[in-house]
Amino acid sequence: MSNVRFVEGLVCFRDTWFAYYGQSDSTLGVATCPVGDRRSALGA
């Protein structure tokens, strides 16, 4: 199946969340978000 992402782990390090994910069994990626109020991190 192409264009699929699977979350592999979630880590909090130095006031930042790191979400690691696999992409179609070929590469890895990471998304980050500052710790704190979710609404302010999203620009709401």
CYANA upper distance limits for C-alpha pairs under 8 A (distance plus 0.5 A):
  1 MET  CA     24 SER  CA      7.62
  2 SER  CA     24 SER  CA      6.28
  3 ASN  CA     23 GLN  CA      7.61
  3 ASN  CA     24 SER  CA      6.56
  4 VAL  CA     23 GLN  CA      6.38
  4 VAL  CA     24 SER  CA      5.72
  5 ARG  CA     21 TYR  CA      6.86
  5 ARG  CA     22 GLY  CA      6.00
  5 ARG  CA     23 GLN  CA      5.04
  5 ARG  CA     24 SER  CA      6.72
  6 PHE  CA     21 TYR  CA      5.75
  6 PHE  CA     22 GLY  CA      5.64
  6 PHE  CA     23 GLN  CA      7.12
  7 VAL  CA     19 ALA  CA      7.45
  7 VAL  CA     20 TYR  CA      6.49
  7 VAL  CA     21 TYR  CA      4.69
  7 VAL  CA     22 GLY  CA      7.00
  8 GLU  CA     19 ALA  CA      8.08
  8 GLU  CA     20 TYR  CA      6.00
  8 GLU  CA     21 TYR  CA      5.45
  8 GLU  CA     22 GLY  CA      7.21
  9 GLY  CA     19 ALA  CA      6.33
  9 GLY  CA     20 TYR  CA      5.71
  9 GLY  CA     21 TYR  CA      7.50
 10 LEU  CA     17 TRP  CA      7.42
 10 LEU  CA     18 PHE  CA      6.17
 10 LEU  CA     19 ALA  CA      5.06
 10 LEU  CA     20 TYR  CA      6.88
 11 VAL  CA     17 TRP  CA      6.18
 11 VAL  CA     18 PHE  CA      5.63
 11 VAL  CA     19 ALA  CA      7.08
 12 CYS  CA     16 THR  CA      6.09
 12 CYS  CA     17 TRP  CA      4.96
 12 CYS  CA     18 PHE  CA      6.73
 12 CYS  CA     35 VAL  CA      8.41
 13 PHE  CA     17 TRP  CA      6.95
 13 PHE  CA     18 PHE  CA      8.01
 15 ASP  CA     34 PRO  CA      6.54
 15 ASP  CA     35 VAL  CA      5.61
 16 THR  CA     32 THR  CA      7.10
 16 THR  CA     33 CYS  CA      6.17
 16 THR  CA     34 PRO  CA      4.80
 16 THR  CA     35 VAL  CA      5.66
 17 TRP  CA     32 THR  CA      5.94
 17 TRP  CA     33 CYS  CA      5.64
 17 TRP  CA     34 PRO  CA      6.49
 17 TRP  CA     35 VAL  CA      6.75
 18 PHE  CA     30 VAL  CA      6.90
 18 PHE  CA     31 ALA  CA      6.27
 18 PHE  CA     32 THR  CA      5.19
 18 PHE  CA     33 CYS  CA      7.36
 19 ALA  CA     30 VAL  CA      5.96
 19 ALA  CA     31 ALA  CA      5.66
 19 ALA  CA     32 THR  CA      6.85
 20 TYR  CA     28 LEU  CA      7.69
 20 TYR  CA     29 GLY  CA      6.29
 20 TYR  CA     30 VAL  CA      4.95
 20 TYR  CA     31 ALA  CA      7.13
 21 TYR  CA     28 LEU  CA      6.24
 21 TYR  CA     29 GLY  CA      5.78
 21 TYR  CA     30 VAL  CA      6.66
 22 GLY  CA     26 SER  CA      7.93
 22 GLY  CA     27 THR  CA      6.47
 22 GLY  CA     28 LEU  CA      5.07
 22 GLY  CA     29 GLY  CA      6.79
 23 GLN  CA     27 THR  CA      5.84
 23 GLN  CA     28 LEU  CA      6.43
 23 GLN  CA     29 GLY  CA      7.73
 33 CYS  CA     41 ALA  CA      7.46
 34 PRO  CA     41 ALA  CA      7.09
 36 GLY  CA     40 SER  CA      8.44
 36 GLY  CA     41 ALA  CA      7.98
 37 ASP  CA     41 ALA  CA      6.95
 38 ARG  CA     42 LEU  CA      6.75
 39 ARG  CA     43 GLY  CA      6.87
 39 ARG  CA     44 ALA  CA      5.65
 40 SER  CA     44 ALA  CA      6.15
